[in-house]
Amino acid sequence: MLVDSHCHLDFADFAEERDAIVQRALDNDIKRLVTICTRVRRFDSIIAIAEAYESVYASVGTHPNNAHEELDVTVDELVELSKHPKVVAIGEAGLDYHYDYAPPAAQDQGFRTHISASRITQLPLVIHARSADEDMISILREETGKGAFPFILHCFSSGAELAQVGVELGGYISFSGILTFKNSPEIREIARNVPRDRLLVETDAPYLAPMPHRGKCNEPSFVRHTAAVLAETIGVSEAEIANITSDNVFRLFTKMPRPAHA
């Protein structure tokens, strides 16, 4: 079995065939999906999806590109919402300097709010980091110094130093379809150097479909292609990478139960 540790089932791309998409994942032995929140003010619609499917779980948080819209979200609110039995993570939150959608100060504030909620709940923080390696490293070091919190550097596309620091601070590194792209040798090299007990796979669906589906709408069943490339990259079998990444998921997402017989 595999787990898609990061997808967005609430996005409009999936609205008309969500049932079929979840079923295709199950048919491909993708036994757990984590649908990720990007706006706390839309949490009700996200948690409704998780409640509708036994295999789907959710997070609660504000994407950095939306940070300026939800600066009123408090640590206490995130902690309270995270008590829902189907919420297994905080986020996604972080820093994105690639786009100019939210001021850096707003992103910083929102990120630290989510870190505090993760530290209190000990639910993993799903971190979005894009074109912000230096500031991300600084914040992670500073905040970890205040008290450890579990975290994932999701859809990893940053530099080797951020991966190294993330692992040193106790974090996990999650690879998406980017790992399969022909123009991503540096990401595969980073993956080779991540300890096996810190590796995750994801789709970030509907974005970043892996080869051979690049350019199409991504979906959770495609995580198998990313896992296959990760297996080849680190020199293990596809069965081994399934076991490695699934064990890592359930160690990190402590509220998410393993499926029976898995």
Helices and strands as residue ranges (DSSP letters): E 2-7, G 12-14, H 18-27, E 30-35, G 40-42, H 43-52, E 56-60, G 64-69, H 75-81, E 87-96, H 104-121, E 125-130, H 133-146, E 151-153, H 160-168, E 172-175, G 177-180, H 185-193, G 196-198, E 199-201, G 220-222, H 223-234, H 238-252
